[in-house]
Amino acid sequence: MKEELLLEYLKTVCPGRGRIQKSAQLERALQLSGNELRRLVHRLRKRGVPIASSRDGYFYAVTAGEVYTTIRQLRQTACGLEKAIAGLEGSLDKFGPGGGDP
């Protein structure tokens, strides 16, 4: 239900990068929390819906270029998360055998 509401809103109000809306604007318009909005966007993207984003907000992609730009940003985020995980895994050596778990 909320997914379809978000999708319809983005298609009609935010088609293309030129009509981007900040997360806070979408949250107010659709009465969603920030976490809920991100979850809904994630679910829709997994279904193949071309929701694009940037630091400026979200919009419904109308060109392949808008989708590619979002894919590139998501890959950079994923790479950064992988590096953070690797760093944390490396820090485990400092805890010795057993890792100090309770």
Jmol script that loads the backbone (N, CA, C; Angstrom):
load data "model"
ATOM      1  N   MET A   1       0.829  -1.203   0.000  1.00  0.00           N
ATOM      2  CA  MET A   1       0.000   0.000   0.000  1.00  0.00           C
ATOM      3  C   MET A   1       0.866   1.257   0.000  1.00  0.00           C
ATOM      4  N   LYS A   2       1.752   1.372   0.996  1.00  0.00           N
ATOM      5  CA  LYS A   2       2.605   2.546   1.069  1.00  0.00           C
ATOM      6  C   LYS A   2       3.600   2.572  -0.081  1.00  0.00           C
ATOM      7  N   GLU A   3       4.044   1.375  -0.511  1.00  0.00           N
ATOM      8  CA  GLU A   3       4.949   1.318  -1.661  1.00  0.00           C
ATOM      9  C   GLU A   3       4.292   1.925  -2.884  1.00  0.00           C
ATOM     10  N   GLU A   4       3.049   1.537  -3.125  1.00  0.00           N
ATOM     11  CA  GLU A   4       2.334   2.037  -4.306  1.00  0.00           C
ATOM     12  C   GLU A   4       2.074   3.540  -4.193  1.00  0.00           C
ATOM     13  N   LEU A   5       1.808   4.005  -2.990  1.00  0.00           N
ATOM     14  CA  LEU A   5       1.602   5.440  -2.770  1.00  0.00           C
ATOM     15  C   LEU A   5       2.878   6.209  -3.090  1.00  0.00           C
ATOM     16  N   LEU A   6       4.007   5.717  -2.598  1.00  0.00           N
ATOM     17  CA  LEU A   6       5.293   6.362  -2.876  1.00  0.00           C
ATOM     18  C   LEU A   6       5.584   6.333  -4.374  1.00  0.00           C
ATOM     19  N   LEU A   7       5.382   5.188  -4.997  1.00  0.00           N
ATOM     20  CA  LEU A   7       5.642   5.060  -6.428  1.00  0.00           C
ATOM     21  C   LEU A   7       4.800   6.041  -7.234  1.00  0.00           C
ATOM     22  N   GLU A   8       3.528   6.113  -6.941  1.00  0.00           N
ATOM     23  CA  GLU A   8       2.643   7.028  -7.671  1.00  0.00           C
ATOM     24  C   GLU A   8       3.063   8.480  -7.459  1.00  0.00           C
ATOM     25  N   TYR A   9       3.449   8.817  -6.233  1.00  0.00           N
ATOM     26  CA  TYR A   9       3.886  10.183  -5.929  1.00  0.00           C
ATOM     27  C   TYR A   9       5.139  10.525  -6.734  1.00  0.00           C
ATOM     28  N   LEU A  10       6.122   9.620  -6.719  1.00  0.00           N
ATOM     29  CA  LEU A  10       7.363   9.890  -7.446  1.00  0.00           C
ATOM     30  C   LEU A  10       7.118  10.009  -8.947  1.00  0.00           C
ATOM     31  N   LYS A  11       6.279   9.132  -9.482  1.00  0.00           N
ATOM     32  CA  LYS A  11       5.988   9.179 -10.919  1.00  0.00           C
ATOM     33  C   LYS A  11       5.313  10.479 -11.331  1.00  0.00           C
ATOM     34  N   THR A  12       4.415  10.987 -10.501  1.00  0.00           N
ATOM     35  CA  THR A  12       3.643  12.166 -10.889  1.00  0.00           C
ATOM     36  C   THR A  12       4.280  13.486 -10.459  1.00  0.00           C
ATOM     37  N   VAL A  13       4.906  13.491  -9.294  1.00  0.00           N
ATOM     38  CA  VAL A  13       5.448  14.747  -8.757  1.00  0.00           C
ATOM     39  C   VAL A  13       6.947  14.906  -9.029  1.00  0.00           C
ATOM     40  N   CYS A  14       7.668  13.785  -9.128  1.00  0.00           N
ATOM     41  CA  CYS A  14       9.127  13.838  -9.205  1.00  0.00           C
ATOM     42  C   CYS A  14       9.714  13.107 -10.412  1.00  0.00           C
ATOM     43  N   PRO A  15       9.149  13.283 -11.610  1.00  0.00           N
ATOM     44  CA  PRO A  15       9.738  12.601 -12.756  1.00  0.00           C
ATOM     45  C   PRO A  15      10.995  13.341 -13.240  1.00  0.00           C
ATOM     46  N   GLY A  16      12.116  12.654 -13.220  1.00  0.00           N
ATOM     47  CA  GLY A  16      13.365  13.244 -13.695  1.00  0.00           C
ATOM     48  C   GLY A  16      14.100  14.032 -12.636  1.00  0.00           C
ATOM     49  N   ARG A  17      15.399  14.116 -12.832  1.00  0.00           N
ATOM     50  CA  ARG A  17      16.282  14.790 -11.870  1.00  0.00           C
ATOM     51  C   ARG A  17      15.873  16.245 -11.619  1.00  0.00           C
ATOM     52  N   GLY A  18      15.323  16.874 -12.595  1.00  0.00           N
ATOM     53  CA  GLY A  18      14.919  18.275 -12.451  1.00  0.00           C
ATOM     54  C   GLY A  18      13.787  18.487 -11.460  1.00  0.00           C
ATOM     55  N   ARG A  19      13.129  17.403 -11.056  1.00  0.00           N
ATOM     56  CA  ARG A  19      11.996  17.517 -10.122  1.00  0.00           C
ATOM     57  C   ARG A  19      12.281  16.752  -8.828  1.00  0.00           C
ATOM     58  N   ILE A  20      13.546  16.632  -8.504  1.00  0.00           N
ATOM     59  CA  ILE A  20      13.989  15.905  -7.303  1.00  0.00           C
ATOM     60  C   ILE A  20      13.371  16.525  -6.048  1.00  0.00           C
ATOM     61  N   GLN A  21      13.106  15.676  -5.055  1.00  0.00           N
ATOM     62  CA  GLN A  21      12.605  16.166  -3.766  1.00  0.00           C
ATOM     63  C   GLN A  21      13.469  15.607  -2.647  1.00  0.00           C
ATOM     64  N   LYS A  22      13.746  16.454  -1.704  1.00  0.00           N
ATOM     65  CA  LYS A  22      14.506  16.024  -0.534  1.00  0.00           C
ATOM     66  C   LYS A  22      13.709  14.989   0.247  1.00  0.00           C
ATOM     67  N   SER A  23      14.434  14.154   0.953  1.00  0.00           N
ATOM     68  CA  SER A  23      13.810  13.120   1.776  1.00  0.00           C
ATOM     69  C   SER A  23      12.778  13.727   2.721  1.00  0.00           C
ATOM     70  N   ALA A  24      13.132  14.819   3.362  1.00  0.00           N
ATOM     71  CA  ALA A  24      12.211  15.455   4.320  1.00  0.00           C
ATOM     72  C   ALA A  24      10.912  15.883   3.648  1.00  0.00           C
ATOM     73  N   GLN A  25      10.988  16.346   2.402  1.00  0.00           N
ATOM     74  CA  GLN A  25       9.775  16.743   1.684  1.00  0.00           C
ATOM     75  C   GLN A  25       8.882  15.522   1.435  1.00  0.00           C
ATOM     76  N   LEU A  26       9.501  14.424   1.009  1.00  0.00           N
ATOM     77  CA  LEU A  26       8.737  13.197   0.759  1.00  0.00           C
ATOM     78  C   LEU A  26       8.132  12.668   2.057  1.00  0.00           C
ATOM     79  N   GLU A  27       8.905  12.714   3.125  1.00  0.00           N
ATOM     80  CA  GLU A  27       8.416  12.234   4.417  1.00  0.00           C
ATOM     81  C   GLU A  27       7.174  13.014   4.846  1.00  0.00           C
ATOM     82  N   ARG A  28       7.242  14.333   4.702  1.00  0.00           N
ATOM     83  CA  ARG A  28       6.082  15.167   5.078  1.00  0.00           C
ATOM     84  C   ARG A  28       4.889  14.891   4.172  1.00  0.00           C
ATOM     85  N   ALA A  29       5.134  14.863   2.881  1.00  0.00           N
ATOM     86  CA  ALA A  29       4.039  14.694   1.917  1.00  0.00           C
ATOM     87  C   ALA A  29       3.335  13.346   2.084  1.00  0.00           C
ATOM     88  N   LEU A  30       4.102  12.308   2.428  1.00  0.00           N
ATOM     89  CA  LEU A  30       3.539  10.963   2.508  1.00  0.00           C
ATOM     90  C   LEU A  30       3.388  10.465   3.939  1.00  0.00           C
ATOM     91  N   GLN A  31       3.700  11.330   4.890  1.00  0.00           N
ATOM     92  CA  GLN A  31       3.599  10.990   6.310  1.00  0.00           C
ATOM     93  C   GLN A  31       4.383   9.712   6.633  1.00  0.00           C
ATOM     94  N   LEU A  32       5.683   9.732   6.295  1.00  0.00           N
ATOM     95  CA  LEU A  32       6.578   8.607   6.537  1.00  0.00           C
ATOM     96  C   LEU A  32       7.745   9.067   7.390  1.00  0.00           C
ATOM     97  N   SER A  33       8.337   8.137   8.116  1.00  0.00           N
ATOM     98  CA  SER A  33       9.593   8.437   8.798  1.00  0.00           C
ATOM     99  C   SER A  33      10.723   8.266   7.782  1.00  0.00           C
ATOM    100  N   GLY A  34      11.879   8.772   8.106  1.00  0.00           N
ATOM    101  CA  GLY A  34      13.033   8.622   7.227  1.00  0.00           C
ATOM    102  C   GLY A  34      13.377   7.159   6.996  1.00  0.00           C
ATOM    103  N   ASN A  35      13.358   6.369   8.071  1.00  0.00           N
ATOM    104  CA  ASN A  35      13.656   4.942   7.940  1.00  0.00           C
ATOM    105  C   ASN A  35      12.630   4.243   7.069  1.00  0.00           C
ATOM    106  N   GLU A  36      11.373   4.588   7.244  1.00  0.00           N
ATOM    107  CA  GLU A  36      10.319   3.964   6.452  1.00  0.00           C
ATOM    108  C   GLU A  36      10.473   4.310   4.970  1.00  0.00           C
ATOM    109  N   LEU A  37      10.791   5.563   4.686  1.00  0.00           N
ATOM    110  CA  LEU A  37      11.000   5.981   3.298  1.00  0.00           C
ATOM    111  C   LEU A  37      12.142   5.188   2.670  1.00  0.00           C
ATOM    112  N   ARG A  38      13.264   5.066   3.373  1.00  0.00           N
ATOM    113  CA  ARG A  38      14.411   4.328   2.832  1.00  0.00           C
ATOM    114  C   ARG A  38      14.067   2.855   2.595  1.00  0.00           C
ATOM    115  N   ARG A  39      13.318   2.255   3.528  1.00  0.00           N
ATOM    116  CA  ARG A  39      12.892   0.856   3.346  1.00  0.00           C
ATOM    117  C   ARG A  39      12.004   0.696   2.122  1.00  0.00           C
ATOM    118  N   LEU A  40      11.072   1.610   1.946  1.00  0.00           N
ATOM    119  CA  LEU A  40      10.172   1.541   0.797  1.00  0.00           C
ATOM    120  C   LEU A  40      10.927   1.716  -0.518  1.00  0.00           C
ATOM    121  N   VAL A  41      11.845   2.672  -0.550  1.00  0.00           N
ATOM    122  CA  VAL A  41      12.661   2.879  -1.748  1.00  0.00           C
ATOM    123  C   VAL A  41      13.446   1.608  -2.057  1.00  0.00           C
ATOM    124  N   HIS A  42      14.033   1.017  -1.037  1.00  0.00           N
ATOM    125  CA  HIS A  42      14.810  -0.218  -1.219  1.00  0.00           C
ATOM    126  C   HIS A  42      13.941  -1.334  -1.795  1.00  0.00           C
ATOM    127  N   ARG A  43      12.759  -1.521  -1.241  1.00  0.00           N
ATOM    128  CA  ARG A  43      11.849  -2.569  -1.730  1.00  0.00           C
ATOM    129  C   ARG A  43      11.445  -2.327  -3.186  1.00  0.00           C
ATOM    130  N   LEU A  44      11.124  -1.086  -3.499  1.00  0.00           N
ATOM    131  CA  LEU A  44      10.727  -0.771  -4.872  1.00  0.00           C
ATOM    132  C   LEU A  44      11.877  -0.988  -5.843  1.00  0.00           C
ATOM    133  N   ARG A  45      13.074  -0.575  -5.453  1.00  0.00           N
ATOM    134  CA  ARG A  45      14.237  -0.790  -6.322  1.00  0.00           C
ATOM    135  C   ARG A  45      14.469  -2.276  -6.552  1.00  0.00           C
ATOM    136  N   LYS A  46      14.291  -3.096  -5.521  1.00  0.00           N
ATOM    137  CA  LYS A  46      14.470  -4.542  -5.684  1.00  0.00           C
ATOM    138  C   LYS A  46      13.467  -5.105  -6.686  1.00  0.00           C
ATOM    139  N   ARG A  47      12.312  -4.471  -6.799  1.00  0.00           N
ATOM    140  CA  ARG A  47      11.283  -4.890  -7.767  1.00  0.00           C
ATOM    141  C   ARG A  47      11.564  -4.352  -9.169  1.00  0.00           C
ATOM    142  N   GLY A  48      12.617  -3.564  -9.314  1.00  0.00           N
ATOM    143  CA  GLY A  48      12.975  -3.027 -10.624  1.00  0.00           C
ATOM    144  C   GLY A  48      12.419  -1.652 -10.926  1.00  0.00           C
ATOM    145  N   VAL A  49      11.899  -0.975  -9.918  1.00  0.00           N
ATOM    146  CA  VAL A  49      11.364   0.374 -10.117  1.00  0.00           C
ATOM    147  C   VAL A  49      12.542   1.352 -10.149  1.00  0.00           C
ATOM    148  N   PRO A  50      12.633   2.190 -11.184  1.00  0.00           N
ATOM    149  CA  PRO A  50      13.788   3.088 -11.341  1.00  0.00           C
ATOM    150  C   PRO A  50      13.734   4.341 -10.464  1.00  0.00           C
ATOM    151  N   ILE A  51      13.876   4.140  -9.175  1.00  0.00           N
ATOM    152  CA  ILE A  51      13.926   5.285  -8.265  1.00  0.00           C
ATOM    153  C   ILE A  51      15.385   5.698  -8.155  1.00  0.00           C
ATOM    154  N   ALA A  52      15.642   6.899  -8.577  1.00  0.00           N
ATOM    155  CA  ALA A  52      16.998   7.432  -8.547  1.00  0.00           C
ATOM    156  C   ALA A  52      17.153   8.355  -7.343  1.00  0.00           C
ATOM    157  N   SER A  53      18.403   8.628  -7.013  1.00  0.00           N
ATOM    158  CA  SER A  53      18.652   9.496  -5.867  1.00  0.00           C
ATOM    159  C   SER A  53      20.020  10.138  -5.984  1.00  0.00           C
ATOM    160  N   SER A  54      20.182  11.158  -5.180  1.00  0.00           N
ATOM    161  CA  SER A  54      21.472  11.830  -5.030  1.00  0.00           C
ATOM    162  C   SER A  54      21.466  12.426  -3.629  1.00  0.00           C
ATOM    163  N   ARG A  55      22.476  13.174  -3.317  1.00  0.00           N
ATOM    164  CA  ARG A  55      22.500  13.843  -2.014  1.00  0.00           C
ATOM    165  C   ARG A  55      21.348  14.827  -1.865  1.00  0.00           C
ATOM    166  N   ASP A  56      20.772  15.207  -2.990  1.00  0.00           N
ATOM    167  CA  ASP A  56      19.686  16.185  -2.981  1.00  0.00           C
ATOM    168  C   ASP A  56      18.311  15.568  -2.780  1.00  0.00           C
ATOM    169  N   GLY A  57      18.192  14.230  -2.853  1.00  0.00           N
ATOM    170  CA  GLY A  57      16.898  13.611  -2.638  1.00  0.00           C
ATOM    171  C   GLY A  57      16.614  12.461  -3.578  1.00  0.00           C
ATOM    172  N   TYR A  58      15.325  12.219  -3.789  1.00  0.00           N
ATOM    173  CA  TYR A  58      14.854  11.109  -4.615  1.00  0.00           C
ATOM    174  C   TYR A  58      14.021  11.631  -5.779  1.00  0.00           C
ATOM    175  N   PHE A  59      13.996  10.824  -6.850  1.00  0.00           N
ATOM    176  CA  PHE A  59      13.143  11.128  -7.994  1.00  0.00           C
ATOM    177  C   PHE A  59      12.936   9.862  -8.810  1.00  0.00           C
ATOM    178  N   TYR A  60      11.920   9.896  -9.659  1.00  0.00           N
ATOM    179  CA  TYR A  60      11.628   8.776 -10.541  1.00  0.00           C
ATOM    180  C   TYR A  60      12.458   8.974 -11.811  1.00  0.00           C
ATOM    181  N   ALA A  61      13.377   8.057 -12.076  1.00  0.00           N
ATOM    182  CA  ALA A  61      14.271   8.187 -13.224  1.00  0.00           C
ATOM    183  C   ALA A  61      13.484   8.091 -14.528  1.00  0.00           C
ATOM    184  N   VAL A  62      13.815   8.984 -15.451  1.00  0.00           N
ATOM    185  CA  VAL A  62      13.175   8.955 -16.767  1.00  0.00           C
ATOM    186  C   VAL A  62      14.183   8.691 -17.888  1.00  0.00           C
ATOM    187  N   THR A  63      15.465   8.570 -17.531  1.00  0.00           N
ATOM    188  CA  THR A  63      16.492   8.229 -18.520  1.00  0.00           C
ATOM    189  C   THR A  63      17.403   7.155 -17.939  1.00  0.00           C
ATOM    190  N   ALA A  64      18.040   6.416 -18.833  1.00  0.00           N
ATOM    191  CA  ALA A  64      19.009   5.410 -18.396  1.00  0.00           C
ATOM    192  C   ALA A  64      20.168   6.079 -17.653  1.00  0.00           C
ATOM    193  N   GLY A  65      20.549   7.268 -18.097  1.00  0.00           N
ATOM    194  CA  GLY A  65      21.645   7.982 -17.444  1.00  0.00           C
ATOM    195  C   GLY A  65      21.364   8.268 -15.977  1.00  0.00           C
ATOM    196  N   GLU A  66      20.118   8.603 -15.661  1.00  0.00           N
ATOM    197  CA  GLU A  66      19.754   8.857 -14.264  1.00  0.00           C
ATOM    198  C   GLU A  66      19.873   7.578 -13.439  1.00  0.00           C
ATOM    199  N   VAL A  67      19.509   6.463 -14.037  1.00  0.00           N
ATOM    200  CA  VAL A  67      19.637   5.176 -13.338  1.00  0.00           C
ATOM    201  C   VAL A  67      21.112   4.837 -13.154  1.00  0.00           C
ATOM    202  N   TYR A  68      21.918   4.990 -14.219  1.00  0.00           N
ATOM    203  CA  TYR A  68      23.343   4.674 -14.122  1.00  0.00           C
ATOM    204  C   TYR A  68      24.043   5.508 -13.053  1.00  0.00           C
ATOM    205  N   THR A  69      23.676   6.772 -12.955  1.00  0.00           N
ATOM    206  CA  THR A  69      24.290   7.638 -11.932  1.00  0.00           C
ATOM    207  C   THR A  69      23.969   7.112 -10.532  1.00  0.00           C
ATOM    208  N   THR A  70      22.746   6.703 -10.318  1.00  0.00           N
ATOM    209  CA  THR A  70      22.358   6.160  -9.015  1.00  0.00           C
ATOM    210  C   THR A  70      23.073   4.839  -8.748  1.00  0.00           C
ATOM    211  N   ILE A  71      23.178   3.982  -9.760  1.00  0.00           N
ATOM    212  CA  ILE A  71      23.899   2.716  -9.600  1.00  0.00           C
ATOM    213  C   ILE A  71      25.344   2.984  -9.198  1.00  0.00           C
ATOM    214  N   ARG A  72      25.987   3.940  -9.847  1.00  0.00           N
ATOM    215  CA  ARG A  72      27.379   4.286  -9.528  1.00  0.00           C
ATOM    216  C   ARG A  72      27.500   4.751  -8.071  1.00  0.00           C
ATOM    217  N   GLN A  73      26.566   5.571  -7.616  1.00  0.00           N
ATOM    218  CA  GLN A  73      26.597   6.047  -6.229  1.00  0.00           C
ATOM    219  C   GLN A  73      26.380   4.899  -5.244  1.00  0.00           C
ATOM    220  N   LEU A  74      25.459   4.000  -5.566  1.00  0.00           N
ATOM    221  CA  LEU A  74      25.210   2.846  -4.688  1.00  0.00           C
ATOM    222  C   LEU A  74      26.435   1.928  -4.619  1.00  0.00           C
ATOM    223  N   ARG A  75      27.115   1.757  -5.753  1.00  0.00           N
ATOM    224  CA  ARG A  75      28.339   0.928  -5.758  1.00  0.00           C
ATOM    225  C   ARG A  75      29.431   1.570  -4.903  1.00  0.00           C
ATOM    226  N   GLN A  76      29.554   2.884  -4.958  1.00  0.00           N
ATOM    227  CA  GLN A  76      30.542   3.572  -4.127  1.00  0.00           C
ATOM    228  C   GLN A  76      30.216   3.387  -2.649  1.00  0.00           C
ATOM    229  N   THR A  77      28.940   3.466  -2.307  1.00  0.00           N
ATOM    230  CA  THR A  77      28.512   3.250  -0.924  1.00  0.00           C
ATOM    231  C   THR A  77      28.829   1.831  -0.492  1.00  0.00           C
ATOM    232  N   ALA A  78      28.516   0.851  -1.350  1.00  0.00           N
ATOM    233  CA  ALA A  78      28.787  -0.555  -1.033  1.00  0.00           C
ATOM    234  C   ALA A  78      30.283  -0.790  -0.843  1.00  0.00           C
ATOM    235  N   CYS A  79      31.094  -0.179  -1.681  1.00  0.00           N
ATOM    236  CA  CYS A  79      32.552  -0.314  -1.552  1.00  0.00           C
ATOM    237  C   CYS A  79      33.018   0.267  -0.222  1.00  0.00           C
ATOM    238  N   GLY A  80      32.488   1.410   0.144  1.00  0.00           N
ATOM    239  CA  GLY A  80      32.850   2.023   1.429  1.00  0.00           C
ATOM    240  C   GLY A  80      32.440   1.147   2.602  1.00  0.00           C
ATOM    241  N   LEU A  81      31.276   0.525   2.517  1.00  0.00           N
ATOM    242  CA  LEU A  81      30.822  -0.380   3.579  1.00  0.00           C
ATOM    243  C   LEU A  81      31.724  -1.615   3.664  1.00  0.00           C
ATOM    244  N   GLU A  82      32.131  -2.144   2.517  1.00  0.00           N
ATOM    245  CA  GLU A  82      33.039  -3.298   2.506  1.00  0.00           C
ATOM    246  C   GLU A  82      34.376  -2.947   3.159  1.00  0.00           C
ATOM    247  N   LYS A  83      34.878  -1.755   2.909  1.00  0.00           N
ATOM    248  CA  LYS A  83      36.135  -1.317   3.528  1.00  0.00           C
ATOM    249  C   LYS A  83      35.972  -1.168   5.041  1.00  0.00           C
ATOM    250  N   ALA A  84      34.831  -0.649   5.482  1.00  0.00           N
ATOM    251  CA  ALA A  84      34.574  -0.516   6.915  1.00  0.00           C
ATOM    252  C   ALA A  84      34.495  -1.893   7.575  1.00  0.00           C
ATOM    253  N   ILE A  85      33.838  -2.840   6.899  1.00  0.00           N
ATOM    254  CA  ILE A  85      33.750  -4.209   7.428  1.00  0.00           C
ATOM    255  C   ILE A  85      35.137  -4.826   7.529  1.00  0.00           C
ATOM    256  N   ALA A  86      35.938  -4.657   6.492  1.00  0.00           N
ATOM    257  CA  ALA A  86      37.297  -5.208   6.504  1.00  0.00           C
ATOM    258  C   ALA A  86      38.118  -4.598   7.647  1.00  0.00           C
ATOM    259  N   GLY A  87      37.964  -3.304   7.869  1.00  0.00           N
ATOM    260  CA  GLY A  87      38.675  -2.654   8.966  1.00  0.00           C
ATOM    261  C   GLY A  87      38.247  -3.189  10.319  1.00  0.00           C
ATOM    262  N   LEU A  88      36.961  -3.375  10.489  1.00  0.00           N
ATOM    263  CA  LEU A  88      36.461  -3.931  11.750  1.00  0.00           C
ATOM    264  C   LEU A  88      36.930  -5.369  11.941  1.00  0.00           C
ATOM    265  N   GLU A  89      36.918  -6.145  10.866  1.00  0.00           N
ATOM    266  CA  GLU A  89      37.420  -7.518  10.965  1.00  0.00           C
ATOM    267  C   GLU A  89      38.887  -7.532  11.366  1.00  0.00           C
ATOM    268  N   GLY A  90      39.651  -6.586  10.814  1.00  0.00           N
ATOM    269  CA  GLY A  90      41.057  -6.472  11.186  1.00  0.00           C
ATOM    270  C   GLY A  90      41.240  -6.077  12.645  1.00  0.00           C
ATOM    271  N   SER A  91      40.305  -5.330  13.175  1.00  0.00           N
ATOM    272  CA  SER A  91      40.421  -4.903  14.571  1.00  0.00           C
ATOM    273  C   SER A  91      40.195  -6.060  15.541  1.00  0.00           C
ATOM    274  N   LEU A  92      39.590  -7.131  15.082  1.00  0.00           N
ATOM    275  CA  LEU A  92      39.307  -8.265  15.964  1.00  0.00           C
ATOM    276  C   LEU A  92      40.580  -8.899  16.515  1.00  0.00           C
ATOM    277  N   ASP A  93      41.672  -8.776  15.769  1.00  0.00           N
ATOM    278  CA  ASP A  93      42.952  -9.328  16.237  1.00  0.00           C
ATOM    279  C   ASP A  93      43.384  -8.706  17.561  1.00  0.00           C
ATOM    280  N   LYS A  94      42.997  -7.500  17.827  1.00  0.00           N
ATOM    281  CA  LYS A  94      43.375  -6.793  19.053  1.00  0.00           C
ATOM    282  C   LYS A  94      42.713  -7.390  20.293  1.00  0.00           C
ATOM    283  N   PHE A  95      41.695  -8.205  20.104  1.00  0.00           N
ATOM    284  CA  PHE A  95      40.953  -8.753  21.232  1.00  0.00           C
ATOM    285  C   PHE A  95      41.462 -10.125  21.664  1.00  0.00           C
ATOM    286  N   GLY A  96      42.350 -10.709  20.899  1.00  0.00           N
ATOM    287  CA  GLY A  96      42.921 -12.003  21.282  1.00  0.00           C
ATOM    288  C   GLY A  96      41.938 -13.142  21.104  1.00  0.00           C
ATOM    289  N   PRO A  97      42.341 -14.358  21.536  1.00  0.00           N
ATOM    290  CA  PRO A  97      41.492 -15.535  21.381  1.00  0.00           C
ATOM    291  C   PRO A  97      40.149 -15.347  22.117  1.00  0.00           C
ATOM    292  N   GLY A  98      39.102 -15.773  21.473  1.00  0.00           N
ATOM    293  CA  GLY A  98      37.771 -15.671  22.090  1.00  0.00           C
ATOM    294  C   GLY A  98      37.132 -14.324  21.863  1.00  0.00           C
ATOM    295  N   GLY A  99      37.903 -13.302  21.507  1.00  0.00           N
ATOM    296  CA  GLY A  99      37.367 -11.989  21.201  1.00  0.00           C
ATOM    297  C   GLY A  99      36.749 -11.250  22.352  1.00  0.00           C
ATOM    298  N   GLY A 100      36.794 -11.806  23.570  1.00  0.00           N
ATOM    299  CA  GLY A 100      36.229 -11.115  24.705  1.00  0.00           C
ATOM    300  C   GLY A 100      34.722 -11.134  24.754  1.00  0.00           C
ATOM    301  N   ASP A 101      34.088 -12.025  23.986  1.00  0.00           N
ATOM    302  CA  ASP A 101      32.628 -12.129  24.031  1.00  0.00           C
ATOM    303  C   ASP A 101      32.199 -12.624  25.392  1.00  0.00           C
ATOM    304  N   PRO A 102      31.043 -12.177  25.885  1.00  0.00           N
ATOM    305  CA  PRO A 102      30.563 -12.630  27.203  1.00  0.00           C
ATOM    306  C   PRO A 102      30.221 -14.095  27.206  1.00  0.00           C
TER     307      PRO A 102
END
end "model"
wireframe off; spacefill off
backbone 0.3
color backbone group
